[in-house]
Amino acid sequence: MPTYIMLSTLTAEGGQTLHANPERMGQVNAEVEKMGCRVTAQYATLGLYDFVTVIEAPDNETVAHLSVDLGSRGSMKAMTLPALSAEAFMARLMGPDQIGKD
């Protein structure tokens, strides 16, 4: 399945909910799985984003739907990025179809 990086920031309401109910993170991850996606890694971070979540999803449409559904609750805002493994990217760069490479 394709991999996506979700960068999320909690709203004030989301921060209050998570502080009062830390187990909510696990519940949300279970809901993600019900949508056909899988959380493969998740990190709480400092800076512009509160969480970095690595998700596998069947396609762009599914992960876009997931992002909208999660954001519609009003507890977080997310930016979701498609991700390529470094190995797959390097293989493509070393492949025969190149522009500007002799």
C-alpha positions as CSV (number, residue, x, y, z in Angstrom):
1,M,0.0,0.0,0.0
2,P,1.2,3.6,-0.6
3,T,2.6,5.5,2.3
4,Y,1.5,8.9,3.5
5,I,2.9,11.3,6.1
6,M,0.2,13.2,8.1
7,L,1.4,16.3,9.9
8,S,-1.3,17.3,12.4
9,T,-1.8,20.1,14.9
10,L,-4.3,20.0,17.7
11,T,-6.9,22.7,18.1
12,A,-7.5,24.0,21.6
13,E,-10.5,21.6,21.9
14,G,-8.3,18.7,20.7
15,G,-5.6,19.5,23.2
16,Q,-8.1,19.5,26.0
17,T,-9.7,16.2,24.8
18,L,-6.3,14.5,24.6
19,H,-5.1,15.8,27.9
20,A,-8.3,14.6,29.6
21,N,-8.3,11.3,27.7
22,P,-4.8,10.2,26.5
23,E,-6.3,6.9,25.3
24,R,-8.1,8.8,22.6
25,M,-5.0,8.5,20.4
26,G,-5.4,4.7,20.3
27,Q,-9.1,5.0,19.6
28,V,-8.5,7.4,16.7
29,N,-5.9,5.0,15.3
30,A,-8.5,2.2,15.5
31,E,-10.9,4.4,13.5
32,V,-8.2,5.0,10.9
33,E,-8.0,1.2,10.4
34,K,-11.8,0.9,9.9
35,M,-11.4,3.2,6.9
36,G,-8.9,0.8,5.3
37,C,-5.8,2.6,6.4
38,R,-3.0,1.6,8.8
39,V,-0.9,3.7,11.2
40,T,2.6,2.3,10.9
41,A,4.3,4.9,13.1
42,Q,3.3,8.0,15.1
43,Y,5.4,10.6,16.9
44,A,4.5,13.5,19.1
45,T,6.6,16.4,18.0
46,L,7.6,19.9,19.1
47,G,7.3,22.9,16.7
48,L,4.8,23.6,14.0
49,Y,3.1,20.2,14.2
50,D,2.0,18.2,17.3
51,F,2.1,14.8,15.6
52,V,3.8,13.1,12.6
53,T,1.9,10.0,11.7
54,V,3.0,7.5,9.0
55,I,-0.1,5.9,7.4
56,E,-0.5,3.2,4.7
57,A,-3.6,3.7,2.6
58,P,-4.9,2.0,-0.6
59,D,-4.9,5.2,-2.6
60,N,-5.0,9.0,-2.6
61,E,-8.8,9.1,-2.4
62,T,-8.9,7.0,0.7
63,V,-6.3,9.1,2.6
64,A,-8.0,12.3,1.4
65,H,-11.3,11.1,2.8
66,L,-9.5,10.1,6.1
67,S,-8.0,13.6,6.4
68,V,-11.3,15.3,5.8
69,D,-13.1,13.0,8.3
70,L,-10.5,13.6,11.0
71,G,-10.4,17.3,10.4
72,S,-14.2,17.6,10.4
73,R,-14.3,16.8,14.2
74,G,-12.7,20.2,14.9
75,S,-10.0,18.7,17.2
76,M,-7.1,18.8,14.7
77,K,-5.9,20.2,11.4
78,A,-3.8,18.0,9.1
79,M,-1.6,18.2,6.1
80,T,-1.2,14.8,4.4
81,L,1.7,14.1,2.0
82,P,2.3,11.1,-0.2
83,A,5.7,9.5,0.5
84,L,8.1,7.4,-1.5
85,S,10.7,5.2,0.1
86,A,14.2,6.4,-0.5
87,E,15.0,3.1,-2.1
88,A,12.1,3.4,-4.6
89,F,13.1,7.0,-5.4
90,M,16.8,6.1,-6.0
91,A,15.7,3.2,-8.2
92,R,13.7,5.6,-10.3
93,L,16.6,8.0,-10.6
94,M,18.9,5.2,-11.8
95,G,16.4,3.9,-14.3
96,P,16.6,4.3,-18.0
97,D,14.0,7.1,-18.4
98,Q,15.9,10.3,-17.5
99,I,15.7,13.9,-18.8
100,G,18.9,15.8,-19.0
101,K,21.2,12.9,-18.0
102,D,23.7,11.6,-20.5
